[in-house]
Amino acid sequence: QVQLVESGGGLVQPGGSLRLSCAASGSIFSINSVYWYRQAPGKERELVAEIAVDGTVYYFVESVKGRFTISRDIAKNTVYLQMSSLKPEDTAVYYCNVFGVPWGKGTLVTVSS
């Protein structure tokens, strides 16, 4: 069964940048939309971004538009979430997701001075 593994999280100061990676154990990103979600402490998981099969990208959280960029490298079976100008409210566990694939463990992003 395909697995998703997120990485790249960490502690960063406000205004800093991080690039998250989502690696799949199989070649699924060319035939599936991929989503990044996040779950902040005490809050529900929310959809942040999507990259569709045709490469079209969507952002679903108003506050990340212009700061986050979702992209993919199909040859590497990896999807990225480049995050810049990070704010404390971006603190969350970030997950990637593909429909029908089990959730990974996520990667923690902490934005704090």
C-alpha positions, 0 to 999 in steps of 0.5 A: 500500500502506498504511504505518504511521509511528510518532512521538513518541519521545524522551529522557525522565527516569524518571517522565516521560511520552510519547505515541506516535503511529501514523499510517496512510496509509489508513483501516484502524484501524476494521477492524483490530486495532492493536498496539504492540510494543517492542524493547529493545536486545539483546532480542526484540520483544515485544507491549505492547498491542492495541486491537481493532476494537470498541475493547477494549484489552489489555495484554500486559506486566505492568509497563505495566499502569496506566501505558500507555494505548492509544487511537485516533482513527479520523477521524485514522487514528491510534493512540496509546500514552500512557506515564506513570511511565516507567522505564529498562526501558521504553527500546526502539524502539516499533512499531505493527503491523496484520496484513498491513501492513509494519512501520514504522521505529518510534520510539525511547524512551529513559528515562534521567536 
